[in-house]
Every structure is written in structure tokens, then in C-alpha cells.
Amino acid sequence: MLIDTHAHLDYTDYDPDRAEVIARATEAGVTEIISIGTRLDSSTRAVELAENFPNIWATVGIHPGEVDLAPEDAVEWLRALAQSSRVVAIGEIGLDYHHLPTDPAKVAANKKRQAALFGAQLELTAELGLNAVIHQRDSWEDTLRILADFTGKVRGVFHCFGGTVEQAREVLALGHLVSFTGIVTFKNARQVQETARALEPGEFMVETDCPYLAPVPDRGKRCEPAHTRRVAEQIAQLRGTRLEEIAAWTTETARGFFGFKR
């Protein structure tokens, strides 16, 4: 039994065969999937999917790359969506300094908007008693600084984690978790492989971030939740253990973190 803790099943990539994609996941032993919201429309679709498929859960949130398109009342919309019992976290939220406006004059304003919406969504997370799915790219110090104000109120999972063992320890010391994707199967991903070897059971989860980051040998193709199995198999190989052990550890961690069946 495996849980894909981060999938973008609402994306148009799956419009031709979404039901078949979900069925293939089940056949691969991926018994539950969390469909992640990135905008208001994406979050709405994630909730609809979760309400129509018993093995799918949802998160709702505004991705940092979407902040300039978010309406002023975005948090109120998210609060309403989060009333569904199928919503298990707020996310994907955070900071992304990798994809900033090309106009230098707009960079500061965009960063300010990202920080404001990140903070507002963390406040909503605390209010609702949920946890958060964190997106962090090229924004390490600012992300941790904003999260520090919510220590003891909100736990987060740093999804698609690619940092060092030391960075993972920093996240864990603050009460958060990390999650690994198909990147662990890439030949040049030595840093994240070292981290996946070093962490203890209960400190990490597995995901696909599909349709992105398909694991080897399908790198560059459309990823799907069934590939969670390959992620777990690679981590098991790196750690010199069995797939069944990684599946048991990560499933227990995911169930505890997301609190299914609200």
C-alpha cells in the first residue's frame, strides 16, 4: 500500500484518460492519492475529484507562481472549499523565486505579494486545524522565516524535496516533514539520494508531483500516480531495504500528517 501525497490530477494532461490513470495507480499498489490545488479553479477541481473518487483526497491553495492572478478574496474562497471533508491540507503554498517577473521593476512587488499570500494561507491553515503542503524554490531563508511565526500552530511538508541532509534536518527540527519524487531515480541526483538514505522512518513521504518528474526509465514523459511505486522502490534500494518497508513507513506517516477521514 502506497500513498501518492502530491499529484495534480485536475490538470488537462489527464483529460483523455483520468479514470484509467487512477485505475493504473490502484493496480500498482497506490491505494490513495492526494490531488493538489494550485489556484482557485484547480482547487475546486481537486475537491470535485476527491468527492467523486473514494481513493482521492484534496488540498486547496494558491501556488506562489499564481499569486498575481489570485483575487483579493482568495482566502475566503479557500476557506469555503476547505469545508469539504475530503480536503486534508492547505496547499500548495509557499515562495518561488525561480520564476520571477522578467521585468526587474516588478520583482520586489511580486515577492511581497507571495509573502503576503503565503502568510495569509498559513493563518487559514492554523485556523482550520490543518497542515500545509509547502512549495519552496530558491527561497529557502524567506520560506523558513515566514514559517517560523507558525511554529507549534502549523506543520508543513516540503514537497519535491531536493535539499541536503542538513537542510532536511533543519526542516525536521521545526516540526515539518519532507517528501521525495521521481528525482531520486535520476542519475545526477546524488544530493537528494543521500538525503533519502539518511532520514529516519516517520520523517519523509513519497509523491510523484505528476504530471511532472516521471522517474527513470520514463523521464521526460507524462508522470502519473502509479509511478509512486518506482519512487518507493528506488528509496528502498538506496537504503538497502524492501519496498514493503518503505511503503509501510510512508503510508503511516502520510496518514498521520494528513489526518484522512476528517
C-alpha positions in Angstrom: 0.0 0.0 0.0 1.4 3.4 -1.1 0.0 6.9 -1.0 0.9 9.5 -3.7 0.9 12.6 -1.4 1.2 15.1 -4.3 -0.5 14.7 -7.7 -2.0 17.3 -10.0 -4.8 15.1 -11.2 -7.0 18.0 -12.2 -4.6 19.1 -14.9 -5.7 18.8 -18.5 -2.9 16.3 -19.1 -5.3 13.7 -17.7 -8.5 14.8 -19.5 -8.2 11.9 -22.1 -7.8 9.1 -19.6 -8.2 10.3 -16.0 -10.2 7.3 -14.8 -7.7 4.9 -16.4 -4.8 6.7 -14.7 -6.5 6.3 -11.3 -7.1 2.6 -12.0 -3.5 2.0 -13.0 -2.4 3.6 -9.7 -4.6 1.1 -7.8 -3.1 -1.8 -9.8 0.4 -0.6 -8.9 -0.5 -0.6 -5.2 -1.0 3.1 -4.9 -4.3 2.9 -3.0 -4.7 6.6 -2.2 -3.9 9.9 -4.0 -3.8 13.5 -2.8 -4.8 15.9 -5.6 -3.2 19.2 -5.1 -4.8 22.6 -5.7 -2.7 25.4 -7.2 -5.3 28.1 -8.0 -9.0 28.6 -7.1 -10.2 26.7 -10.2 -7.6 24.0 -9.7 -8.5 23.7 -6.0 -12.2 23.4 -6.9 -11.5 20.6 -9.4 -9.3 18.8 -6.8 -12.2 18.8 -4.4 -14.6 17.6 -7.1 -12.3 14.7 -7.9 -12.0 13.8 -4.3 -15.7 13.8 -3.8 -16.2 11.5 -6.8 -13.4 9.0 -6.2 -13.2 7.4 -2.8 -9.4 6.9 -3.0 -8.7 10.5 -3.8 -8.3 13.4 -1.3 -7.7 17.1 -2.0 -5.8 20.1 -0.9 -6.8 23.7 -1.7 -4.4 26.6 -2.1 -2.7 29.2 -4.3 0.7 28.3 -5.6 3.3 31.1 -5.3 3.6 31.2 -9.1 -0.1 32.1 -9.4 -0.3 35.0 -6.8 -0.5 37.8 -9.4 -3.7 36.2 -10.7 -5.3 35.5 -7.3 -8.3 37.6 -6.4 -8.3 39.8 -3.3 -10.8 37.4 -1.6 -8.8 34.3 -2.5 -8.5 33.2 1.2 -12.3 33.4 1.7 -12.8 31.1 -1.4 -10.3 28.7 0.0 -12.0 28.7 3.4 -15.2 27.8 1.8 -13.7 25.0 -0.3 -11.9 23.6 2.8 -15.2 22.9 4.4 -15.4 19.7 2.3 -14.5 16.6 4.4 -12.3 15.5 1.5 -9.9 18.4 2.0 -6.9 17.2 4.1 -4.5 20.2 3.9 -3.9 23.7 2.6 -1.5 23.8 -0.4 0.3 24.0 -2.4 1.6 27.3 -0.9 4.9 28.9 -0.3 7.5 31.0 -2.1 9.1 30.6 -5.6 12.0 32.9 -6.5 13.0 30.8 -9.5 10.1 32.0 -11.7 10.0 35.8 -11.0 8.8 38.5 -13.4 11.3 39.2 -16.2 10.9 42.9 -15.6 13.3 43.8 -12.7 11.0 46.6 -11.6 8.2 44.1 -10.8 10.3 41.6 -8.8 10.0 43.3 -5.4 6.3 43.6 -5.6 5.9 40.0 -6.7 8.0 38.8 -3.7 5.9 40.9 -1.4 2.7 39.5 -2.8 4.0 36.0 -2.5 4.9 36.5 1.2 1.6 38.1 2.0 -0.5 35.3 0.5 1.8 32.6 1.9 1.3 34.1 5.4 -2.5 34.5 4.9 -2.8 30.9 3.8 -0.8 29.7 6.8 -3.2 31.7 9.0 -6.1 29.9 7.4 -4.3 26.6 7.9 -3.9 27.2 11.6 -7.5 28.4 11.9 -8.8 25.2 10.3 -6.5 22.9 12.2 -5.0 21.5 9.1 -1.4 21.1 7.9 0.2 22.7 4.8 1.9 21.5 1.6 4.9 23.8 1.1 6.4 24.8 -2.2 9.9 26.2 -1.9 12.2 27.1 -4.8 15.3 29.3 -4.5 13.6 30.9 -1.4 14.9 28.8 1.5 15.6 31.5 4.1 12.5 33.5 3.5 10.3 30.4 3.5 11.7 29.3 6.9 11.4 32.8 8.3 7.7 33.1 7.4 7.0 29.5 8.7 8.8 30.3 12.0 5.8 32.5 13.0 3.6 29.5 12.9 5.8 27.1 14.8 3.6 24.9 17.0 0.5 26.0 15.0 1.1 24.5 11.6 3.1 21.6 10.3 4.2 21.5 6.7 5.6 19.0 4.3 8.3 20.4 1.9 7.1 18.6 -1.2 9.5 17.6 -4.0 12.4 17.9 -1.6 15.8 18.2 -3.2 17.9 19.7 -0.5 20.8 18.4 1.6 20.7 16.2 4.6 21.5 19.3 6.7 18.5 21.2 5.2 16.2 18.3 5.8 17.4 18.2 9.4 16.6 22.0 9.7 13.0 21.4 8.4 12.5 18.4 10.7 13.7 20.3 13.7 11.0 22.8 13.1 8.4 20.0 13.2 7.9 19.7 9.4 8.4 16.8 7.0 9.9 16.3 3.5 8.6 14.3 0.5 10.5 12.7 -2.3 9.6 12.5 -6.0 10.9 10.6 -9.1 14.0 12.9 -8.9 15.5 10.2 -6.6 15.8 7.9 -9.7 17.8 10.4 -11.7 21.5 9.5 -12.2 22.7 13.1 -11.3 20.5 13.4 -8.2 23.2 12.4 -5.7 22.3 15.1 -3.2 18.6 14.0 -2.8 19.6 10.4 -2.9 22.0 11.0 0.0 19.1 12.7 1.9 16.7 9.8 1.1 19.2 7.4 2.6 19.8 9.4 5.7 16.4 10.2 7.1 14.5 8.0 9.6 11.1 6.4 9.3 8.4 9.0 10.0 10.4 11.9 8.6 9.5 11.6 4.9 6.8 10.7 2.5 6.7 9.8 -1.2 4.9 11.6 -4.1 5.0 12.0 -7.9 4.2 15.7 -8.5 2.6 14.3 -11.6 2.3 15.1 -14.5 5.9 16.3 -13.8 9.1 14.4 -12.9 8.4 10.9 -14.2 11.0 8.5 -12.8 13.5 6.6 -14.8 13.0 5.0 -17.3 10.1 7.3 -18.3 11.9 10.5 -17.5 10.6 13.3 -19.8 7.2 11.5 -20.3 3.9 12.2 -18.6 4.1 11.1 -15.0 1.2 9.6 -13.2 0.4 8.3 -9.6 1.3 4.7 -10.4 4.9 5.9 -10.6 4.9 6.4 -6.8 5.8 2.7 -6.7 9.1 3.4 -8.6 9.9 6.3 -6.2 9.5 4.0 -3.2 11.4 1.2 -4.9 14.4 3.5 -5.5 14.4 4.7 -1.9 14.3 1.1 -0.8 17.2 0.3 -3.0 19.2 3.3 -1.7 18.5 2.2 1.9 19.1 -1.5 1.3 15.6 -2.5 2.4 12.4 -3.8 0.9 9.7 -1.9 -0.9 7.2 -3.2 1.6 9.0 -1.5 4.4 9.2 1.9 2.7 5.5 1.6 1.8 4.5 0.9 5.4 6.6 3.7 6.8 5.5 6.4 4.3 1.8 5.3 4.4 1.8 5.6 8.2 3.5 9.0 8.0 1.0 10.3 5.4 -2.0 9.1 7.3 -0.7 10.8 10.5 0.2 14.0 8.7 -2.9 14.5 6.6 -5.5 13.0 9.0 -7.7 11.3 6.4 -11.4 11.0 7.1 -11.9 14.3 8.8 
